[in-house]
C-alpha cells in the first residue's frame, strides 16, 4: 500500500524514526535523570518526587532485586498497584534491575491473578496491601517466591504516612485481612544501598514488559514487548508530538492506571522522556475529588478514554477550571464519541486528539495530526515508520474506502505472545500483525475503524473477551448454555450482556451477577442478563453471537 498519509503529515513531522536511538530503555532513563534532575517527576496525594529522587529510589529498588532477591535479566517481576508514587518506582526499579515487568490489574479476582502469575512465570511481586488477600488465595498455585508489600501512605513520610495508613486500614476498612508468608516491606526495598547497583547488560531484544491482553481470542496472553518495541514506540510518539510538547515544561494528568499500556507509554514513559511532571490520580472514579485535584495544577496535557472525558464534562466545577495551559488532550483505548469531543473542545479550547493502539503494538499505531481543526471521526494517520494495510476476506489488499482487516508493521509490533507459538503464528506473519479490527481509509490516508472482526467487547477502553465471560458463567451449576455479547452504552461505550439457557429453573439474574462478581473484574461483569429457551447456533452447533447482537 502506498503511504499516502505521508503527504498529509504536518510540517516538521518525520516520515521515519530511528528505532535504535537508545540501546535500551535504561539509557533513556539515565538521560532524563541527568538532564531533568531538579525538576518534579511524579506527584500523588500532595507528595512530589524530583527526577533525582526517582533516580536514587529506583536504583535502590534495582539494587535490592539484584543483590537480595538475586533476580536479574529475564526474570519476571509483577507490579500490582493503582496509581501511587510506588507504582512508577517499582516499574522503573524492575527494569533497571534487568528484569521484565509483568503489569497486573489490582482488581483482578483470584482466578485471573493465578492465571497471569502462572502464565508469566512471575518470581516476585510488588503489591498494595489492599489487594493482598487476593494474592494470598492465588499464591499456593504460583511460582512467586518474593512479596514486596506497600501501603497507600508509604511514600508520604512523617506523621502523614502513619495517619493515611491508619485511616485506610481501620476507618475506611479498605484492607481486607490477609496472611502472607515472609513479606518484604516496600520501605526497606526503597532504602537499599543504591551504590550496590550494577547496570545490567540489557539490549533492545530483551523483554521489557509482559503486557497481558486477550489478544484477539480467548484466555489472557502476555504480549512480549521488548526494549526495542518500547524505544521504537517512544520515538514514534515523539515524532507525532515534538511540535506540541516542550522539554522540561509539561504537566500531564495521569488518570488511567499505569498497568494499562496506554498510560504506561503515553504518560509514564513519554513524559519521562520529555522531563514532564506526572500527576498520578489514584481514584479517578471519584470525579468531584478528581476535579479538585485538577484545580491544583497548571496542567498542559491529559490522556484518557471517552468515558473519563465524558465524566469530567458532567462533573460540577470542571467548566470553571483554568484550561489556559492545556495544549494536548489525547483519547484512546476506545472510540472517542463526537458529542464528547466537540463539547470538550468547546469548554477547554483544546482539541481532543484521538489515537489508536493495541497492547501488541506498545501501543501507538495511529494518531490525529496536531494541525487538525477538530474531531473528524477518524483514528488519525499512521505514526512515523509504521506501515498499514487493509486485507479483504479473499486475502487481497483493499482499495480506498473498502472495509477489511487492519494489519500493522513497524518497530512497535510485539515479539509475540509469551510461550504461545500457535497464537503468535495466527496473528503475526512476516512482521505484519493482524489487529482483528475492520477499517477503511480515505484520500488523505486517515483511517477509520468500522467494526471488530472478532467479538471482543470494549468497556471504557478495557478489552473484555466473550469467551472468558462465558467460561465463568458456565461454571455456575444452574447454567446450561451461555453466550456473551457487547451492547452499546452511552457512558462506557459498551457493556456486557449474557444470554442464558437455564439448567436450574430457579436461577435468577442476581445469582448470575453475584457469581460473576466473585470471578471477574468489575468491568467484565455482565450488566444485563437475558434468559432464553435456546440460543441460535450454526449447523455444527457453534453459538451465533452475531445473531444475538442483531
C-alpha positions as CSV (number, residue, x, y, z in Angstrom):
1,X,0.0,0.0,0.0
2,X,1.3,3.4,-1.0
3,X,1.9,5.6,2.1
4,X,-0.5,8.3,1.0
5,X,-0.7,9.6,4.6
6,X,2.9,11.0,4.4
7,X,1.7,13.9,2.2
8,X,-0.8,14.8,5.0
9,X,1.8,14.8,7.8
10,X,2.0,18.3,9.5
11,X,5.1,20.3,8.6
12,X,8.1,19.1,10.5
13,X,6.7,15.6,11.3
14,X,9.3,13.0,10.4
15,X,8.4,10.2,8.0
16,X,10.6,7.7,9.8
17,X,12.3,7.4,13.2
18,X,15.4,5.7,14.4
19,X,14.1,2.7,16.4
20,X,17.6,2.1,17.8
21,X,18.0,5.7,19.1
22,X,18.8,4.3,22.6
23,X,20.4,0.9,23.4
24,X,17.6,0.2,25.8
25,X,15.0,2.0,28.0
26,X,17.7,2.2,30.7
27,X,19.8,4.6,28.5
28,X,16.7,6.8,28.0
29,X,16.1,6.8,31.8
30,X,19.7,7.8,32.6
31,X,19.4,10.7,30.1
32,X,16.2,12.0,31.8
33,X,17.6,11.6,35.3
34,X,20.7,13.6,34.3
35,X,19.0,16.4,32.3
36,X,16.0,16.9,34.5
37,X,17.4,16.1,37.9
38,X,16.0,19.1,39.8
39,X,12.5,19.0,38.1
40,X,9.4,17.4,39.6
41,X,8.8,13.9,38.1
42,X,5.7,12.5,39.9
43,X,3.1,13.9,42.3
44,X,0.4,12.0,44.1
45,X,-1.7,12.9,47.2
46,X,0.3,16.0,47.8
47,X,3.8,14.5,47.7
48,X,6.2,15.2,44.9
49,X,9.4,13.4,43.8
50,X,12.0,15.0,41.6
51,X,13.9,13.2,38.8
52,X,16.9,13.0,41.1
53,X,14.9,11.3,43.8
54,X,13.3,8.9,41.4
55,X,16.8,8.1,40.1
56,X,18.0,7.3,43.6
57,X,15.0,5.3,44.7
58,X,14.7,3.2,41.5
59,X,18.4,2.4,41.8
60,X,17.9,1.3,45.4
61,X,15.0,-0.9,44.3
62,X,17.1,-2.4,41.4
63,X,19.9,-3.0,43.8
64,X,17.6,-4.9,46.2
65,X,16.2,-7.0,43.4
66,X,19.7,-7.9,42.2
67,X,21.6,-8.4,45.5
68,X,19.0,-9.5,48.0
69,X,16.4,-11.3,45.8
70,X,19.1,-12.5,43.4
71,X,16.9,-11.8,40.3
72,X,18.2,-10.4,37.1
73,X,18.0,-10.5,33.3
74,X,14.8,-12.2,32.1
75,X,13.3,-12.8,35.5
76,X,9.6,-11.7,35.7
77,X,8.5,-9.4,38.4
78,X,4.9,-8.4,38.8
79,X,3.6,-4.9,39.8
80,X,0.0,-4.9,41.2
81,X,-0.9,-1.4,42.3
82,X,-3.1,1.6,41.3
83,X,-1.5,5.0,40.5
84,X,0.6,5.8,43.6
85,X,4.2,7.1,43.7
86,X,5.2,3.5,44.5
87,X,4.0,2.3,41.0
88,X,6.4,4.1,38.7
89,X,9.2,3.5,41.2
90,X,8.5,-0.3,41.2
91,X,8.2,-0.4,37.3
92,X,11.4,1.6,36.7
93,X,13.2,-0.3,39.5
94,X,12.4,-3.7,38.0
95,X,13.5,-2.5,34.5
96,X,16.8,-1.1,35.9
97,X,17.5,-4.5,37.6
98,X,17.4,-6.0,34.1
99,X,14.1,-7.9,34.9
100,X,10.8,-8.0,32.9
101,X,7.8,-6.1,34.3
102,X,4.5,-8.0,34.5
103,X,1.8,-5.4,34.9
104,X,-1.2,-6.7,36.9
105,X,-4.6,-5.1,37.3
106,X,-5.1,-4.8,41.1
107,X,-8.8,-5.5,40.7
108,X,-8.2,-9.0,39.4
109,X,-10.0,-11.9,41.0
110,X,-8.1,-14.9,42.4
111,X,-8.7,-16.9,39.2
112,X,-7.4,-14.1,36.9
113,X,-4.4,-13.4,39.1
114,X,-3.5,-17.0,39.4
115,X,-3.6,-17.4,35.6
116,X,-1.4,-14.4,35.0
117,X,1.2,-15.1,37.6
118,X,1.5,-18.7,36.4
119,X,1.5,-18.0,32.7
120,X,4.2,-15.3,33.1
121,X,6.3,-17.4,35.5
122,X,6.5,-14.5,37.8
123,X,9.1,-14.9,40.7
124,X,8.4,-11.7,42.7
125,X,5.6,-9.2,43.1
126,X,5.1,-5.6,44.3
127,X,1.6,-5.4,45.7
128,X,-0.5,-2.9,47.6
129,X,-1.8,-4.3,51.0
130,X,-5.4,-3.6,49.8
131,X,-5.2,-6.5,47.3
132,X,-3.0,-8.9,49.4
133,X,-6.0,-11.1,50.3
134,X,-6.4,-12.0,46.6
135,X,-2.7,-12.8,46.3
136,X,-2.9,-15.0,49.5
137,X,-5.6,-17.1,47.8
138,X,-3.8,-17.3,44.4
139,X,-0.3,-17.8,45.8
140,X,-0.2,-21.6,46.5
141,X,-0.6,-22.4,42.8
142,X,2.1,-20.0,41.6
143,X,5.9,-19.8,41.5
144,X,6.1,-16.5,43.3
145,X,8.9,-16.5,45.9
146,X,9.1,-12.9,47.0
147,X,6.3,-10.5,48.0
148,X,7.1,-6.8,48.4
149,X,4.2,-5.2,50.3
150,X,3.3,-1.5,50.4
151,X,0.5,0.6,51.9
152,X,-1.1,3.7,50.4
153,X,0.7,6.2,52.6
154,X,4.2,4.7,52.5
155,X,5.8,7.4,50.3
156,X,4.4,10.3,52.3
157,X,6.8,10.2,55.2
158,X,6.4,11.5,58.7
159,X,3.2,11.6,60.6
160,X,1.1,11.8,57.4
161,X,2.3,8.3,56.3
162,X,1.0,6.7,59.6
163,X,-2.2,8.7,59.6
164,X,-3.1,7.8,56.0
165,X,-2.3,4.1,56.5
166,X,-4.3,4.0,59.8
167,X,-7.4,5.7,58.1
168,X,-7.2,3.4,55.0
169,X,-7.0,0.3,57.1
170,X,-9.0,0.9,60.3
171,X,-11.5,3.6,59.5
172,X,-12.3,3.1,55.8
173,X,-11.7,-0.6,56.1
174,X,-10.1,-0.8,52.6
175,X,-7.6,-3.6,53.5
176,X,-9.2,-7.0,53.9
177,X,-7.5,-9.2,56.4
178,X,-4.7,-11.4,54.9
179,X,-1.9,-13.7,55.9
180,X,1.1,-13.9,53.6
181,X,4.5,-15.5,54.3
182,X,7.7,-13.5,54.7
183,X,6.6,-10.3,53.1
184,X,9.2,-7.6,52.5
185,X,8.3,-4.0,53.3
186,X,8.5,-1.6,50.3
187,X,10.2,0.9,52.6
188,X,13.1,-1.4,53.2
189,X,13.5,-2.1,49.5
190,X,13.4,1.6,48.6
191,X,16.1,2.3,51.3
192,X,18.5,-0.3,50.0
193,X,22.0,0.8,49.1
194,X,22.0,2.3,45.5
195,X,25.8,2.1,45.4
196,X,25.5,-1.8,45.2
197,X,23.5,-1.4,41.9
198,X,25.1,-2.9,38.8
199,X,23.9,-1.7,35.4
200,X,22.7,-4.9,33.7
201,X,23.7,-5.9,30.2
202,X,20.3,-5.3,28.5
203,X,19.8,-4.9,24.8
204,X,16.9,-3.9,22.5
205,X,16.0,-7.5,22.1
206,X,15.5,-8.1,25.8
207,X,11.9,-8.3,27.2
208,X,10.9,-5.1,29.0
209,X,7.2,-5.9,29.6
210,X,4.9,-8.9,29.5
211,X,1.7,-7.0,29.0
212,X,-1.4,-9.1,29.3
213,X,-4.3,-8.9,26.8
214,X,-6.9,-11.3,25.5
215,X,-5.2,-10.8,22.1
216,X,-7.9,-11.5,19.6
217,X,-9.3,-14.6,21.2
218,X,-9.8,-16.4,24.4
219,X,-7.7,-16.6,27.5
220,X,-5.4,-13.7,28.6
221,X,-2.0,-13.8,26.9
222,X,1.3,-12.0,27.6
223,X,2.3,-9.7,24.7
224,X,6.1,-9.7,24.7
225,X,7.2,-6.1,24.4
226,X,11.0,-5.7,24.1
227,X,13.1,-2.7,25.0
228,X,13.3,-2.2,21.2
229,X,9.5,-2.1,20.9
230,X,9.2,0.4,23.7
231,X,12.1,2.6,22.5
232,X,10.7,2.5,18.9
233,X,7.2,3.4,20.0
234,X,8.5,6.3,22.2
235,X,10.5,7.7,19.2
236,X,7.2,7.4,17.2
237,X,5.3,9.3,19.8
238,X,8.0,12.0,19.8
239,X,7.7,12.2,16.0
240,X,4.0,12.9,16.4
241,X,4.2,15.3,19.3
242,X,7.6,17.0,19.2
243,X,6.0,20.2,17.8
244,X,3.4,20.2,20.6
245,X,5.4,19.3,23.7
246,X,8.3,21.3,25.3
247,X,11.0,19.5,27.3
248,X,11.0,20.2,31.0
249,X,7.8,22.2,30.9
250,X,4.9,19.8,30.7
251,X,2.4,18.8,33.4
252,X,0.4,15.7,32.5
253,X,-2.6,14.3,34.2
254,X,-2.4,10.5,34.6
255,X,-5.8,9.2,35.5
256,X,-5.7,6.0,33.6
257,X,-3.8,3.2,35.5
258,X,-0.1,2.7,34.7
259,X,-0.7,-1.0,34.4
260,X,-2.7,-0.3,31.2
261,X,-0.4,0.0,28.1
262,X,-1.9,3.4,27.1
263,X,-0.9,5.2,30.3
264,X,2.3,3.3,30.7
265,X,3.6,4.5,27.3
266,X,1.7,7.8,26.8
267,X,2.2,9.1,30.3
268,X,4.8,7.3,32.4
269,X,7.4,6.8,29.7
270,X,6.7,9.6,27.2
271,X,6.6,12.4,29.7
272,X,9.7,11.0,31.5
273,X,11.5,11.3,28.1
274,X,10.3,15.0,27.9
275,X,11.1,15.8,31.6
276,X,7.4,16.3,32.3
277,X,5.7,16.3,35.6
278,X,3.2,13.4,36.0
279,X,0.2,13.9,38.3
280,X,-0.9,10.5,39.3
281,X,-4.6,10.2,40.1
282,X,-5.3,7.1,42.3
283,X,-9.1,7.1,42.1
284,X,-10.4,8.9,39.0
285,X,-13.9,7.4,39.6
286,X,-14.3,9.9,42.4
287,X,-15.0,12.7,39.9
288,X,-15.5,15.6,42.4
289,X,-12.2,14.8,44.1
290,X,-10.5,14.4,40.7
291,X,-11.7,17.9,39.6
292,X,-10.4,19.3,42.9
293,X,-7.0,17.8,42.1
294,X,-7.0,19.3,38.6
295,X,-7.6,22.7,40.1
296,X,-4.2,22.5,41.9
297,X,-2.0,22.2,38.8
298,X,-1.4,24.3,35.6
299,X,-1.8,21.1,33.6
300,X,-0.7,21.1,29.9
301,X,-1.7,17.6,28.9
302,X,-4.3,15.0,29.8
303,X,-4.9,11.5,28.4
304,X,-7.9,9.3,29.0
305,X,-10.7,7.2,27.5
306,X,-14.0,8.6,26.2
307,X,-15.8,7.7,29.5
308,X,-13.3,9.7,31.5
309,X,-13.6,12.8,29.4
310,X,-17.4,12.5,29.4
311,X,-17.4,12.0,33.2
312,X,-15.3,15.2,33.7
313,X,-17.6,17.2,31.4
314,X,-20.5,16.2,33.6
315,X,-18.9,17.0,36.9
316,X,-19.8,20.3,38.6
317,X,-16.8,22.6,38.8
318,X,-15.0,21.2,35.8
319,X,-16.1,24.1,33.5
320,X,-14.6,26.6,35.9
321,X,-11.1,25.1,35.8
322,X,-8.2,27.1,34.2
323,X,-7.5,25.5,30.8
324,X,-5.2,28.2,29.6
325,X,-2.1,26.0,29.8
326,X,-3.8,22.9,28.2
327,X,-2.4,22.1,24.8
328,X,-2.9,18.3,24.4
329,X,-5.9,16.1,25.2
330,X,-5.5,12.6,23.9
331,X,-8.2,9.9,23.8
332,X,-7.6,6.3,23.2
333,X,-8.5,2.8,24.4
334,X,-12.0,3.1,22.9
335,X,-13.6,5.2,20.3
336,X,-13.9,8.9,21.2
337,X,-17.5,10.0,20.6
338,X,-18.3,13.1,18.5
339,X,-20.5,14.8,21.1
340,X,-17.8,14.3,23.8
341,X,-15.0,15.6,21.6
342,X,-17.0,18.6,20.5
343,X,-18.1,19.5,24.0
344,X,-14.5,19.0,25.3
345,X,-13.1,21.4,22.6
346,X,-15.8,23.9,23.3
347,X,-15.2,24.0,27.1
348,X,-11.4,23.5,27.3
349,X,-10.5,25.2,24.0
350,X,-8.2,22.2,23.5
351,X,-8.8,19.6,20.7
352,X,-9.4,16.1,21.8
353,X,-7.0,14.2,19.7
354,X,-7.7,10.5,19.0
355,X,-5.1,7.8,18.9
356,X,-5.4,4.1,18.0
357,X,-3.2,1.5,19.5
358,X,-3.0,-2.1,20.7
359,X,-1.2,-3.8,23.6
360,X,0.6,-5.8,20.9
361,X,1.9,-2.5,19.4
362,X,3.3,-0.9,22.6
363,X,0.6,0.7,21.9
364,X,0.7,3.6,19.4
365,X,-0.3,2.8,15.7
366,X,-2.1,6.0,14.6
367,X,-2.9,9.4,16.0
368,X,-4.7,12.6,14.9
369,X,-2.2,15.1,13.5
370,X,-1.8,18.1,15.8
371,X,-2.8,20.5,13.0
372,X,-6.3,19.0,12.6
373,X,-9.0,21.6,13.3
374,X,-11.1,19.3,15.5
375,X,-12.7,15.9,15.7
376,X,-13.1,14.2,12.3
377,X,-14.3,10.7,13.3
378,X,-11.0,9.0,12.2
379,X,-8.3,7.3,14.3
380,X,-5.8,9.6,12.6
381,X,-2.7,9.0,10.5
382,X,-0.2,6.2,11.0
383,X,2.8,7.1,13.2
384,X,6.2,7.5,11.6
385,X,7.9,4.3,10.5
386,X,4.5,2.5,10.6
387,X,3.1,0.6,7.7
388,X,-0.6,-0.2,7.5
389,X,-2.6,-2.3,5.0
390,X,-6.2,-3.4,4.9
391,X,-6.9,-7.0,3.9
392,X,-10.2,-8.3,2.4
393,X,-11.7,-11.7,3.2
394,X,-10.2,-13.1,-0.1
395,X,-6.7,-12.1,1.1
396,X,-6.3,-9.2,-1.3
397,X,-5.5,-5.6,-0.3
398,X,-8.4,-3.3,0.0
399,X,-8.8,-0.2,-2.2
400,X,-9.6,3.2,-0.7
401,X,-13.0,3.1,1.0
402,X,-13.2,-0.7,1.1
403,X,-13.5,-2.3,4.5
404,X,-11.2,-5.0,5.6
405,X,-8.9,-6.2,8.4
406,X,-6.3,-3.7,9.5
407,X,-2.7,-5.0,9.6
408,X,0.3,-3.2,11.1
409,X,4.0,-3.5,10.6
410,X,6.7,-1.4,12.4
411,X,9.2,-1.3,15.2
412,X,6.4,-1.2,17.8
413,X,4.9,-4.6,16.9
414,X,5.5,-7.2,19.7
415,X,7.8,-10.1,19.5
416,X,4.9,-12.5,20.0
417,X,2.7,-14.0,22.8
418,X,4.7,-15.5,25.7
419,X,5.0,-19.3,25.4
420,X,2.2,-19.3,22.8
421,X,3.7,-20.0,19.4
422,X,0.4,-21.1,17.9
423,X,-1.4,-17.8,19.0
424,X,1.6,-15.8,17.7
425,X,1.6,-17.6,14.3
426,X,-2.1,-16.9,13.9
427,X,-1.9,-13.1,14.0
428,X,1.8,-12.4,13.2
429,X,3.0,-13.1,9.7
430,X,6.2,-11.7,8.1
431,X,6.2,-8.9,10.7
432,X,2.6,-7.9,10.0
433,X,0.2,-8.0,12.9
434,X,-3.4,-8.7,12.1
435,X,-5.4,-6.5,14.5
436,X,-8.8,-8.1,14.3
437,X,-10.3,-4.6,13.6
438,X,-12.2,-3.8,10.4
439,X,-11.1,-0.4,9.0
440,X,-11.2,1.8,5.9
441,X,-9.0,4.7,4.7
442,X,-9.7,7.9,2.7
443,X,-7.9,10.1,0.1
444,X,-5.6,11.7,2.7
445,X,-4.6,8.5,4.5
446,X,-6.9,8.9,7.5
447,X,-8.0,5.6,8.9
448,X,-11.4,4.8,10.3
449,X,-12.4,1.8,12.5
450,X,-15.7,0.4,11.1
451,X,-16.2,-2.8,13.3
452,X,-14.3,-5.5,15.0
453,X,-13.7,-8.8,13.2
454,X,-13.7,-10.7,16.5
455,X,-16.4,-10.5,19.1
456,X,-14.3,-8.5,21.6
457,X,-16.2,-6.2,23.8
458,X,-14.7,-2.8,24.8
459,X,-15.8,-1.4,28.2
460,X,-14.3,2.0,29.0
461,X,-11.2,1.2,27.0
462,X,-10.7,-2.2,28.5
463,X,-10.9,-5.4,26.4
464,X,-13.4,-8.0,27.5
465,X,-13.4,-11.3,25.7
466,X,-16.7,-13.1,25.5
467,X,-15.1,-16.5,25.8
468,X,-13.8,-15.6,29.3
469,X,-17.2,-14.2,30.5
470,X,-18.9,-17.3,29.0
471,X,-16.5,-19.7,30.7
472,X,-17.1,-18.1,34.1
473,X,-20.9,-18.0,33.7
474,X,-20.8,-21.7,32.5
475,X,-19.1,-22.6,35.8
476,X,-22.4,-21.9,37.6
477,X,-24.2,-25.2,38.1
478,X,-27.6,-23.7,37.2
479,X,-26.5,-22.7,33.7
480,X,-26.9,-25.0,30.6
481,X,-25.7,-22.7,27.9
482,X,-24.4,-19.1,27.7
483,X,-23.4,-16.5,25.1
484,X,-21.9,-13.1,25.9
485,X,-22.0,-10.0,23.6
486,X,-21.3,-6.3,23.9
487,X,-24.3,-3.9,23.7
488,X,-23.9,-0.1,23.2
489,X,-23.8,2.0,26.3
490,X,-23.6,5.8,26.3
491,X,-21.1,6.1,29.1
492,X,-18.8,3.1,28.8
493,X,-19.1,2.6,25.0
494,X,-20.3,-1.0,25.5
495,X,-21.4,-3.2,28.4
496,X,-21.5,-6.9,28.7
497,X,-24.8,-8.8,28.2
498,X,-25.2,-12.5,28.6
499,X,-27.9,-14.8,27.2
500,X,-28.5,-17.9,29.3
501,X,-30.4,-21.2,28.9
502,X,-31.2,-22.4,32.4
503,X,-30.4,-25.9,33.7
504,X,-32.0,-24.9,37.1
505,X,-35.3,-23.2,36.5
506,X,-35.0,-21.2,39.8
507,X,-31.8,-19.5,38.6
508,X,-32.1,-15.6,38.7
509,X,-30.3,-12.7,37.3
510,X,-29.0,-11.9,40.8
511,X,-27.5,-15.3,41.1
512,X,-25.5,-14.9,37.9
513,X,-24.2,-11.4,38.7
514,X,-23.1,-12.5,42.2
515,X,-21.3,-15.5,40.7
516,X,-19.6,-13.3,38.1
517,X,-18.5,-10.7,40.7
518,X,-16.7,-13.4,42.6
519,X,-14.8,-14.5,39.4
520,X,-14.4,-11.5,37.2
521,X,-13.0,-7.9,37.5
522,X,-15.9,-5.4,37.7
523,X,-15.7,-4.2,34.1
524,X,-16.1,-7.7,32.8
525,X,-19.2,-8.5,35.0
526,X,-22.4,-8.7,32.9
527,X,-24.7,-5.7,33.4
528,X,-27.6,-7.4,31.6
529,X,-28.8,-10.9,31.8
530,X,-31.5,-12.4,29.5
531,X,-32.8,-15.9,29.8
532,X,-33.8,-17.8,26.7
533,X,-35.2,-21.2,25.8
534,X,-32.5,-21.8,23.3
535,X,-29.5,-20.0,21.7
536,X,-29.1,-19.6,17.9
537,X,-26.4,-21.9,16.5
538,X,-24.6,-22.9,13.3
539,X,-25.2,-26.3,11.7
540,X,-22.1,-27.5,13.6
541,X,-23.5,-26.3,16.9
542,X,-21.4,-23.1,17.4
543,X,-23.4,-20.4,19.1
544,X,-24.0,-17.4,16.8
545,X,-23.2,-14.3,18.8
546,X,-23.8,-12.1,15.8
547,X,-27.4,-13.3,15.6
548,X,-27.9,-12.4,19.2
549,X,-26.5,-9.0,18.5
550,X,-28.9,-8.5,15.7
